[in-house]
Amino acid sequence: MNDKNKAVDPIPEEFASYEEAADFWDTHDTTDYLEFLQPVDVDAQFRKRHNVISE
């Protein structure tokens, strides 16, 4: 459960690399930053696959 009194690190304005961003999010929980998230519309098309494995 999210503790509203818990201090969280600010999100950096910029990351120097994808690796730096990954390191940040590997050690931080996105649910602590819900006020920064924005809904987006997504148009996804899923294709069904069927794999048969036999001996």
LOBA-435471 format. One record per residue: residue number from 0; residue in one letter; x, y, z of N, C-alpha, C, O in turn. Coordinates in pm, 1 decimal, always signed. Example, Ala and Ser with C-alpha at 12.3 -4.5 7.8 and 13.67 -1.06 7.14 Angstrom:
BEGIN
(0, A, (+1319.0, -569.0, +780.0), (+1230.0, -450.0, +780.0), (+1320.0, -330.0, +780.0), (+1423.6, -331.9, +846.5)) (1, S, (+1285.0, -225.0, +708.0), (+1367.0, -106.0, +714.0), (+1290.0, +3.0, +787.0), (+1340.9, +113.8, +803.9)) 
! end
This chain:
BEGIN
(0, M, (+84.6, -118.8, +0.0), (+0.0, +0.0, +0.0), (+88.5, +124.2, +0.0), (+194.9, +125.3, +61.9)) (1, N, (+45.8, +225.0, -67.1), (+122.8, +348.7, -81.7), (+109.3, +434.7, +44.2), (-2.2, +467.3, +84.9)) (2, D, (+221.8, +471.7, +105.9), (+222.1, +555.8, +225.3), (+234.7, +701.3, +181.3), (+340.0, +741.7, +131.9)) (3, K, (+129.3, +780.3, +198.4), (+128.7, +919.2, +150.0), (+226.9, +1007.8, +225.2), (+262.4, +1114.6, +175.4)) (4, N, (+271.9, +967.2, +343.5), (+367.5, +1046.5, +420.6), (+512.4, +1010.2, +388.1), (+605.3, +1071.7, +440.5)) (5, K, (+531.4, +911.0, +302.3), (+665.5, +865.6, +267.2), (+731.0, +966.7, +173.0), (+669.4, +1010.0, +75.6)) (6, A, (+854.2, +1003.7, +201.6), (+928.4, +1094.9, +114.5), (+979.0, +1016.3, -6.3), (+1034.0, +907.2, +8.7)) (7, V, (+960.4, +1071.5, -124.9), (+1009.7, +1007.0, -246.5), (+1106.7, +1101.0, -316.6), (+1094.6, +1223.1, -307.5)) (8, D, (+1202.4, +1042.4, -386.1), (+1298.9, +1122.2, -462.2), (+1227.8, +1190.2, -578.7), (+1137.8, +1131.0, -638.2)) (9, P, (+1265.8, +1312.0, -612.4), (+1206.2, +1376.7, -729.5), (+1253.4, +1307.6, -857.5), (+1363.2, +1252.3, -863.0)) (10, I, (+1168.6, +1311.9, -959.5), (+1207.3, +1257.5, -1089.1), (+1302.0, +1358.2, -1153.9), (+1270.1, +1476.8, -1160.6)) (11, P, (+1417.4, +1313.1, -1201.2), (+1510.0, +1406.0, -1267.2), (+1445.2, +1472.5, -1388.6), (+1362.3, +1411.3, -1455.9)) (12, E, (+1482.4, +1596.3, -1416.7), (+1432.4, +1667.7, -1534.4), (+1470.8, +1593.8, -1662.3), (+1391.5, +1584.5, -1756.0)) (13, E, (+1592.6, +1541.8, -1665.1), (+1643.5, +1467.2, -1780.5), (+1730.8, +1353.0, -1731.9), (+1789.8, +1359.1, -1624.0)) (14, F, (+1737.9, +1248.7, -1813.3), (+1832.2, +1139.4, -1788.9), (+1939.2, +1147.4, -1896.0), (+1909.6, +1176.6, -2011.9)) (15, A, (+2062.6, +1122.0, -1858.2), (+2173.5, +1130.4, -1953.5), (+2170.0, +1016.2, -2054.9), (+2225.3, +1028.5, -2164.2)) (16, S, (+2105.1, +905.2, -2019.1), (+2101.1, +789.9, -2108.7), (+1982.2, +702.1, -2071.2), (+1921.0, +719.7, -1965.9)) (17, Y, (+1950.8, +607.8, -2158.9), (+1846.8, +510.3, -2127.2), (+1885.9, +428.6, -2004.7), (+1801.1, +392.5, -1923.1)) (18, E, (+2014.7, +400.0, -1992.8), (+2062.1, +322.3, -1878.7), (+2038.9, +396.1, -1747.2), (+2001.2, +334.9, -1647.2)) (19, E, (+2061.3, +527.7, -1747.0), (+2038.5, +607.4, -1627.0), (+1889.1, +607.4, -1590.2), (+1853.6, +597.5, -1472.8)) (20, A, (+1804.0, +618.5, -1690.0), (+1659.2, +612.8, -1665.3), (+1620.4, +475.4, -1611.6), (+1541.0, +464.7, -1518.2)) (21, A, (+1676.2, +371.4, -1670.4), (+1646.5, +235.0, -1624.3), (+1692.4, +215.6, -1480.8), (+1620.8, +155.2, -1400.9)) (22, D, (+1810.7, +265.7, -1446.6), (+1859.8, +254.6, -1308.8), (+1766.4, +325.5, -1211.7), (+1739.6, +274.6, -1102.8)) (23, F, (+1716.6, +442.8, -1250.5), (+1624.7, +516.2, -1163.5), (+1497.9, +434.9, -1139.9), (+1456.8, +414.9, -1025.6)) (24, W, (+1436.1, +388.2, -1248.5), (+1307.6, +318.4, -1234.5), (+1324.1, +177.4, -1179.1), (+1227.5, +120.3, -1128.6)) (25, D, (+1443.7, +119.9, -1187.1), (+1468.8, -8.9, -1122.0), (+1465.6, +4.3, -970.2), (+1440.5, -93.1, -899.4)) (26, T, (+1491.3, +125.2, -920.6), (+1499.9, +146.1, -775.9), (+1387.4, +234.1, -721.9), (+1388.2, +269.8, -604.1)) (27, H, (+1290.8, +269.4, -806.8), (+1177.9, +352.2, -764.3), (+1047.7, +289.8, -812.9), (+1046.3, +219.6, -914.0)) (28, D, (+939.7, +314.7, -742.2), (+809.1, +257.6, -772.9), (+723.1, +361.9, -844.0), (+701.7, +470.9, -791.0)) (29, T, (+674.0, +329.7, -962.8), (+593.1, +425.0, -1038.2), (+466.9, +466.0, -963.4), (+413.8, +574.3, -988.0)) (30, T, (+417.9, +382.1, -872.8), (+297.1, +418.7, -797.9), (+323.7, +532.5, -699.4), (+229.3, +591.2, -646.5)) (31, D, (+449.1, +564.1, -674.6), (+482.0, +679.7, -590.8), (+474.8, +810.2, -670.6), (+486.6, +918.4, -613.1)) (32, Y, (+455.4, +800.6, -802.6), (+458.0, +917.5, -890.4), (+330.8, +927.8, -975.2), (+336.1, +977.8, -1087.6)) (33, L, (+218.0, +881.6, -923.7), (+94.0, +879.3, -1001.0), (+50.2, +1017.5, -1047.5), (-11.5, +1029.6, -1153.4)) (34, E, (+80.5, +1121.9, -971.0), (+37.6, +1256.7, -1010.2), (+108.4, +1305.5, -1136.9), (+64.8, +1403.4, -1197.5)) (35, F, (+216.3, +1239.3, -1177.6), (+290.5, +1278.0, -1297.8), (+248.4, +1199.0, -1421.4), (+290.3, +1231.5, -1532.5)) (36, L, (+167.4, +1097.4, -1403.8), (+127.0, +1012.3, -1516.1), (+9.3, +1074.0, -1590.0), (-74.5, +1142.0, -1530.8)) (37, Q, (+4.4, +1049.3, -1719.9), (-103.8, +1099.3, -1803.5), (-163.1, +983.1, -1882.1), (-89.1, +898.4, -1932.2)) (38, P, (-294.8, +977.9, -1893.6), (-355.1, +872.2, -1975.3), (-325.1, +895.7, -2123.6), (-315.3, +1009.8, -2169.0)) (39, V, (-310.9, +787.6, -2196.9), (-286.0, +795.3, -2340.4), (-380.5, +700.5, -2412.9), (-421.5, +598.0, -2358.4)) (40, D, (-414.4, +735.7, -2535.9), (-493.7, +646.5, -2619.6), (-398.5, +553.1, -2692.7), (-295.6, +595.5, -2745.4)) (41, V, (-434.3, +425.3, -2694.9), (-351.0, +325.3, -2760.7), (-437.5, +245.9, -2857.1), (-546.9, +201.4, -2822.1)) (42, D, (-388.2, +228.8, -2976.9), (-455.2, +145.6, -3076.1), (-366.3, +23.8, -3096.8), (-265.3, +30.8, -3166.9)) (43, A, (-404.2, -87.0, -3035.6), (-322.8, -208.3, -3042.4), (-395.9, -315.7, -3120.6), (-517.3, -331.7, -3107.7)) (44, Q, (-321.8, -388.4, -3201.1), (-377.5, -500.9, -3274.8), (-299.3, -625.4, -3233.7), (-178.1, -634.4, -3253.0)) (45, F, (-371.4, -719.6, -3177.3), (-308.7, -843.0, -3132.1), (-334.7, -952.7, -3234.2), (-445.1, -967.4, -3286.6)) (46, R, (-231.3, -1028.0, -3260.4), (-244.5, -1141.1, -3350.9), (-234.3, -1268.7, -3269.7), (-144.5, -1283.9, -3186.9)) (47, K, (-325.2, -1358.5, -3293.5), (-326.1, -1484.6, -3220.8), (-226.0, -1580.5, -3286.5), (-221.8, -1594.1, -3408.8)) (48, R, (-147.3, -1645.3, -3203.9), (-51.6, -1745.8, -3253.6), (-89.8, -1881.5, -3197.1), (-144.4, -1893.3, -3087.5)) (49, H, (-59.6, -1981.1, -3274.6), (-84.9, -2116.5, -3230.6), (+37.6, -2198.8, -3265.1), (+68.5, -2218.2, -3382.6)) (50, N, (+107.8, -2247.5, -3163.4), (+228.1, -2326.3, -3184.0), (+199.6, -2469.7, -3144.9), (+142.1, -2495.6, -3039.1)) (51, V, (+239.6, -2562.8, -3229.6), (+222.9, -2704.6, -3202.1), (+361.6, -2762.7, -3184.1), (+448.4, -2748.2, -3270.2)) (52, I, (+380.9, -2828.6, -3071.1), (+509.9, -2893.2, -3043.0), (+483.2, -3043.2, -3033.9), (+402.8, -3088.1, -2952.2)) (53, S, (+549.0, -3117.3, -3115.9), (+529.2, -3262.0, -3111.4), (+663.9, -3332.4, -3101.6), (+768.3, -3277.4, -3136.8)) (54, E, (+658.1, -3452.7, -3054.0), (+781.3, -3530.5, -3039.6), (+801.4, -3621.1, -3155.1), (+900.3, -3694.3, -3159.7)) 
! end
